[in-house]
Amino acid sequence: MANKFDLQNWLIEALKEYGGRATIVEVCKYIWQHYEDELRNSNDLFYTWQYDIRWAATELRRQGIMCDAKSCPQGLWILC
């Protein structure tokens, strides 16, 4: 069963698939296409994952894995 910490890895994977930068919509589509079954079997995460993906992005920024939102074009998530 997936948890919100798995979202960090999935987010990194999605961004790498898009060349290191993507919109939140692209990231969410990627995650849904590749991890739908895991999300459906994850109890409450199924209902909160699109909120929790934002938490994952914030955590990855804090760790220096994703670029700070202020240094990115609006609407883009970018790996550092």
Secondary structure per residue as TSV (DSSP state, phi and psi in degrees):
chain	resnum	aa	ss	phi	psi
A	1	M	-	360.0	130.9
A	2	A	-	-76.1	155.2
A	3	N	-	-133.5	176.8
A	4	K	H	-64.5	-22.4
A	5	F	H	-70.6	-28.2
A	6	D	H	-63.0	-28.9
A	7	L	H	-60.8	-31.5
A	8	Q	H	-61.3	-47.5
A	9	N	H	-65.2	-41.1
A	10	W	H	-65.6	-36.8
A	11	L	H	-64.6	-45.6
A	12	I	H	-60.2	-45.0
A	13	E	H	-58.3	-45.3
A	14	A	H	-63.1	-45.9
A	15	L	H	-62.9	-39.4
A	16	K	H	-62.7	-39.6
A	17	E	H	-60.3	-33.6
A	18	Y	T	-95.1	20.7
A	19	G	T	78.4	20.0
A	20	G	T	95.9	-2.8
A	21	R	E	-150.4	139.2
A	22	A	E	-163.0	162.1
A	23	T	E	-82.0	162.8
A	24	I	H	-61.2	-34.8
A	25	V	H	-64.3	-44.1
A	26	E	H	-62.1	-43.2
A	27	V	H	-61.3	-47.4
A	28	C	H	-65.1	-39.4
A	29	K	H	-61.9	-44.8
A	30	Y	H	-59.5	-49.1
A	31	I	H	-61.0	-44.8
A	32	W	H	-62.1	-44.0
A	33	Q	H	-65.1	-32.8
A	34	H	H	-100.6	-19.4
A	35	Y	H	-132.9	22.1
A	36	E	H	-54.6	-48.1
A	37	D	H	-60.4	-43.8
A	38	E	H	-62.7	-41.6
A	39	L	H	-65.1	-43.3
A	40	R	H	-62.5	-27.6
A	41	N	T	-99.3	20.2
A	42	S	S	-113.0	31.9
A	43	N	T	50.9	-126.1
A	44	D	T	-65.0	-25.5
A	45	L	H	-58.3	-30.2
A	46	F	H	-57.2	-34.6
A	47	Y	H	-90.6	-16.2
A	48	T	H	-117.5	-1.6
A	49	W	H	-60.8	-32.8
A	50	Q	H	-73.2	-23.4
A	51	Y	H	-77.1	-46.5
A	52	D	H	-64.3	-24.6
A	53	I	H	-65.8	-30.5
A	54	R	H	-69.3	-38.7
A	55	W	H	-60.5	-43.7
A	56	A	H	-60.4	-41.8
A	57	A	H	-63.4	-42.4
A	58	T	H	-61.9	-42.9
A	59	E	H	-64.9	-41.4
A	60	L	H	-67.1	-32.5
A	61	R	H	-67.1	-42.8
A	62	R	H	-60.7	-34.6
A	63	Q	T	-82.5	-6.7
A	64	G	T	81.2	13.1
A	65	I	S	-83.9	-37.5
A	66	M	B	-108.4	148.8
A	67	C	-	-69.6	148.4
A	68	D	-	-59.3	141.7
A	69	A	G	-58.2	-32.6
A	70	K	G	-68.3	-24.5
A	71	S	G	-97.2	3.6
A	72	C	S	-109.4	149.6
A	73	P	-	-58.4	144.8
A	74	Q	T	-55.3	131.8
A	75	G	T	88.9	-1.9
A	76	L	E	-111.0	139.0
A	77	W	E	-105.1	131.7
A	78	I	E	-134.1	134.2
A	79	L	B	-74.8	143.6
A	80	C	-	-82.6	360.0
